[in-house]
Amino acid sequence: MMMCLGLMATAQVIVFNEDDFKPGKEIDQLKYRIHYDMTFVNDTTKVDSLGQYISEKEPMILEVGTHATSFYSYTKWQSDSLVSEARKRGESSFQVKGKITWRLYKHYPKQGEYTWLDGISSERYAMREQVEEPEWTIEPDSTCEILGYACQLAVADYRGRHWKAWYTDEIPMSEGPWKLCGLPGLVLRASDATGQYAFECTGMKQLDGTTPLLYKGEHHEDISKKALNDLYRRYYADPVGYVTSNPDIKVVVKDEHGNDIKMPAMPYNPIER
């Protein structure tokens, strides 16, 4: 299996393989494509002069089909397309964009099941778990307008964070970014109480049902949630050491003067705690 290296803006090392360039399996037809900006804090030890977390932003897409959904990084999707074209030109190493490498499916391969896809070094994993919606409490006196839609506030403690979500019943689909679903309308804005994660809808488009929703995990290795979290911690503690534990891969990191340097541990602040 062919492998090639990419270095992300975060200094994360990605090892591509042939499966990364396959289009995916058609599992549904799209009804909506909804765009969000995802704001997140990678390193909780760093703050600005005002004492606020230093955050990053990435555009995300929620694809809603007739029975399944997919949520992923738009930047990563664009970058993968460019890498595929560069690979066809014979290139073997790439500057990769996009900090969110995971992709989340709901109601696939089974109804009531999440599938979380991600890659660590050259490995590709699929972690499955039951859909567990937040237990929302609707705040009847809190309203606002987002993108011209009247929105209502709901709150919930979910997966280790306290979430506030603004939803609109003018778009009566029980969906939202990441796993923030289960309300009487689409979630357009959400944030956790720490200010480390937030989502803001920036636009949406209704489709005619002829565009396929593609599943990208056909050749991923099944893994438990605990085992995957253990791999994440190992990887972020020593990314180069993790990658080069594969004897077929060699990674050399240099500074701007061309001197070899050791890549430090990467901050790890997952959305679920």
C-alpha positions in Angstrom: 0.0 0.0 0.0 1.4 3.4 -1.0 2.1 5.9 1.7 3.0 9.6 1.6 3.6 12.2 4.3 1.9 15.5 5.0 2.6 18.1 7.6 -0.3 20.0 8.9 -0.3 23.6 10.0 -0.5 22.3 13.6 2.7 20.3 13.0 0.7 17.1 13.1 2.1 14.4 10.9 -0.3 12.7 8.6 0.6 9.6 6.6 -1.7 9.1 3.6 -2.5 5.8 2.0 -4.4 4.7 -1.0 -7.7 4.4 0.8 -7.6 8.2 1.6 -8.1 9.0 -2.1 -11.1 6.7 -2.8 -14.4 8.6 -3.2 -16.3 6.6 -0.6 -19.4 4.5 -0.5 -22.8 6.1 -1.3 -25.1 5.5 1.7 -27.8 8.2 1.3 -29.0 11.2 -0.8 -28.5 14.7 0.6 -31.4 16.9 1.5 -29.5 19.7 3.2 -25.9 20.9 3.4 -25.4 23.2 6.4 -22.2 25.3 7.0 -20.8 26.1 10.5 -17.8 27.8 11.8 -16.3 25.7 14.6 -14.2 27.7 17.2 -12.0 25.6 19.5 -9.1 25.9 21.9 -6.3 23.4 21.4 -4.0 24.6 24.2 -5.8 25.6 27.4 -2.6 26.8 29.0 -2.3 29.8 26.6 -4.3 33.0 26.9 -4.1 36.4 25.4 -3.3 39.7 27.1 -6.9 39.9 28.3 -6.8 36.4 29.8 -8.9 34.9 27.1 -8.2 31.5 25.5 -6.4 31.7 22.2 -8.8 29.9 19.9 -8.8 28.7 16.3 -11.6 28.5 13.8 -12.4 25.9 11.1 -15.3 25.8 8.6 -17.4 22.6 9.0 -20.2 21.0 7.0 -23.2 19.1 8.3 -24.7 16.9 5.5 -28.2 15.8 6.2 -29.7 12.9 4.1 -33.0 11.1 4.2 -31.8 8.9 7.2 -28.1 9.6 7.8 -25.9 12.6 8.5 -22.2 13.5 8.2 -20.3 16.2 10.0 -16.7 17.1 8.9 -14.1 19.8 8.2 -14.7 21.7 4.9 -11.0 22.8 5.0 -9.8 19.2 5.4 -12.0 18.1 2.5 -10.6 20.8 0.3 -7.1 19.9 1.3 -7.5 16.2 0.6 -8.7 17.1 -2.9 -5.6 19.2 -3.5 -3.4 16.4 -2.1 -5.1 13.9 -4.4 -4.2 16.2 -7.4 -0.6 16.6 -6.2 -0.3 12.9 -5.9 -1.4 12.4 -9.5 1.5 14.8 -10.4 3.9 12.4 -8.7 4.5 14.4 -5.5 5.1 12.5 -2.3 5.0 15.1 0.6 2.5 17.8 1.2 1.5 20.8 3.3 -1.9 19.7 4.6 -4.5 22.2 5.8 -7.3 21.6 8.2 -7.0 20.9 11.9 -10.1 18.8 12.4 -9.2 15.4 11.0 -12.2 13.4 12.3 -15.6 12.9 10.6 -18.8 11.9 12.4 -21.7 9.9 10.9 -25.1 9.5 12.6 -27.4 6.6 11.9 -24.8 4.7 9.9 -24.2 1.8 9.5 -27.1 1.3 11.8 -30.0 3.5 12.9 -29.3 4.9 16.3 -25.5 4.6 16.0 -22.7 7.1 15.6 -19.5 6.2 13.6 -16.5 8.4 14.4 -13.8 8.2 11.7 -10.2 9.4 12.2 -6.6 8.7 11.2 -3.6 8.6 13.5 -0.4 8.4 11.5 -0.9 5.7 8.9 -3.8 4.0 10.7 -7.5 4.6 10.0 -10.0 3.9 12.7 -13.8 3.6 13.0 -15.3 3.9 16.5 -19.0 3.1 16.8 -21.3 3.9 19.7 -25.0 4.4 20.4 -26.6 7.8 19.7 -27.1 9.5 23.0 -28.8 12.8 22.6 -28.3 15.6 25.2 -31.0 15.9 27.8 -32.0 19.5 26.9 -33.8 22.0 29.2 -35.5 24.7 27.1 -35.2 28.3 28.5 -38.6 29.8 27.4 -37.6 33.4 28.1 -34.4 33.4 26.1 -34.7 34.1 22.4 -32.7 35.7 19.6 -32.4 35.9 15.9 -29.7 34.1 13.9 -29.6 34.3 10.1 -33.1 35.7 10.1 -34.5 32.8 12.1 -36.2 33.2 15.5 -34.2 31.0 17.9 -34.8 29.6 21.4 -32.2 28.8 24.0 -31.7 25.3 25.4 -29.0 24.0 27.8 -27.6 20.6 28.7 -24.7 18.9 30.5 -23.3 16.6 27.8 -20.1 14.6 27.4 -18.3 16.5 30.1 -19.3 20.0 29.1 -22.2 22.4 29.8 -23.7 23.4 26.5 -25.9 26.3 25.5 -27.6 25.9 22.1 -29.8 28.2 20.1 -32.2 26.3 17.8 -35.0 27.4 15.4 -38.2 25.5 15.0 -38.6 27.3 11.7 -36.3 24.6 10.3 -38.0 21.5 11.9 -35.1 19.0 11.8 -33.7 17.6 15.0 -30.1 18.1 13.9 -27.1 20.3 14.8 -23.3 20.4 14.7 -21.3 17.5 16.1 -23.7 15.6 18.5 -25.8 18.5 19.5 -29.1 17.2 18.3 -32.5 16.2 19.7 -34.2 19.6 19.8 -37.4 20.6 18.0 -35.4 22.4 15.3 -32.0 22.9 13.8 -29.2 24.1 16.1 -27.8 27.3 14.6 -25.4 28.3 17.5 -23.9 26.5 20.4 -21.1 26.9 22.9 -19.8 25.2 26.0 -19.5 27.1 29.3 -15.7 27.2 29.3 -15.5 29.0 26.0 -13.3 26.2 24.5 -15.8 25.0 21.9 -18.4 26.8 19.9 -20.4 26.4 16.6 -22.0 29.1 14.5 -24.1 28.4 11.5 -23.0 30.5 8.5 -25.4 29.3 5.8 -27.4 26.4 4.4 -28.6 25.0 1.2 -31.5 22.7 0.4 -30.6 20.0 -2.2 -32.7 18.1 -4.6 -31.8 14.6 -3.4 -29.5 13.7 -6.3 -26.2 14.4 -4.5 -24.9 11.3 -2.6 -23.9 11.2 1.0 -20.6 9.3 1.0 -19.2 7.0 3.7 -15.4 7.2 3.9 -14.7 4.5 6.4 -15.1 1.3 4.4 -11.5 0.2 5.1 -11.1 1.6 8.5 -10.2 -0.6 11.5 -12.9 -1.0 14.1 -11.8 0.2 17.5 -13.4 0.8 20.9 -13.8 4.3 22.3 -11.4 3.6 25.2 -8.7 2.1 22.9 -9.0 5.1 20.5 -8.7 7.6 23.4 -5.6 5.8 24.6 -4.1 6.1 21.1 -4.9 9.8 20.9 -3.1 10.4 24.2 -0.1 8.4 23.1 0.1 10.2 19.8 -0.3 13.8 21.2 2.3 13.1 23.8 5.0 12.3 21.2 3.7 12.6 17.6 7.0 11.9 15.8 7.8 9.0 18.1 4.4 7.5 17.5 4.7 7.9 13.7 8.2 6.5 13.5 7.3 3.5 15.6 6.4 2.1 12.1 9.8 1.1 10.8 8.8 2.0 7.2 8.3 5.6 8.1 11.0 8.2 8.9 10.2 11.8 9.9 12.8 14.6 10.2 11.7 17.9 11.7 13.8 21.0 11.0 13.7 24.6 12.1 13.9 27.6 9.7 17.7 27.3 9.7 17.6 23.6 8.6 18.6 22.2 12.0 17.1 19.0 13.2 14.7 19.6 16.1 12.6 17.4 18.3 8.8 18.0 17.9 7.4 18.7 21.3 4.2 17.1 22.7 1.0 18.6 21.2 -1.8 20.0 23.3 -4.8 17.7 23.7 -8.2 19.2 24.5 -10.9 16.9 23.0 -14.5 18.1 22.7 -15.6 15.1 24.9 -14.1 15.0 28.5 
